[in-house]
């Protein structure tokens, strides 16, 4: 009985150590969706576009936000959000707004 209990605790200990190592290496991450950094960056970009566009009142912003965040659902960096920002600017439907990513 005591041997079986020790064996169970030993297996649990080994499992916890393996999970800790895997988590530290990013293997066991169950997080899905954009990183906090990417999500914040996209949110702020959309807010700036919405607040500063002349044609903002003609845009269905709920749809733009939903689609932009859907495009960035796996974004890990700010650069990963550029297609979503480009989409939001295009949704304005004007000929003078455009998104130029940093470094271009």
N, C-alpha and C positions, 0 to 999 in steps of 0.2 A: 504494500500500500504506500509506504513512504517512498519507495523507489519509483513508483508510478507518478506520484506527485512531483518528485524531483525532476523526472523526465519531462513532465508537462511544463514545469517552470523553466527548465532549460530550453525547451523548444520555443516557448514564448519569448524568452530573453533573446535568443538568436533571431527570431522573427522581428522583434522590435529593433534590434541593432541593424538588421538588413534594411528595414524600412527607413531608419534614420539615415543610413548611408545613401540609400536611393533618393531620399528627399533632398539631401544635401547636394547630390549630383543632378537634381532636377528630373530624375527618372520617374519618380512616383508622384509627380505633381498632377493633381486632379483638376487644377485650375484651367478653365477654358475661357475663351473670350479675350478681349484685348487687355494688355497690361494697364495698370493704373496710369502710367505715364502717357501711353498712347491714347487712352480714353480721355484723359484730361486735355491733352493737346487737341484732339479732334473736337471735343465739346467747346473749347475756347475759340478754335478757328471758326466753327459754325456760328457761335455767338457774335464774333466780330463781323462775319459776312452778313448775318441777319441785321445787325444794328447799323451797319454802314452802307448797305446797298440802297440805291435809289428805288429800285424795283422790288424791294423786300415784301411789300404788301401784296404782290401778285403771286407769291410763292406759297405752296402748301408745305409749311415748315415741318409739320408732323411727319409727312411722307419723306421729306428730305432727311430729317434726323434719323428716322427709322432705317432708310436705305443706306445712309452714310455709315451708321453704326453696324449695319449688316455687312457692308463692304469691308469693314475693319474688324470683324469679329475675331480674327486671329492675329491682329496687329500686336507686335511686341515692342516696336520702336515708333518714334514719331514719323519717320520716313515711311513706315508701313501704312500710315493714314493718308498719304498724299493722294491716292486714287479717290478716296472718299471726299476729300476736300475739293479735288478737281470736279467731281460729280456735283457737289453743292454749288460751286461757282457756275457750272454749266446750267444748273437748274434755274438760275436767275433769268436765263433766256435773253440776256442783253449782249451787245457786241463789244462792250468796253471792259468788262470784268474778266480777269483771268488769274489763274494761280500759277506762280512761278516758284517751284521748290527752291529752298536754299541751295546755293552752290551752282545754280544754272544761270 
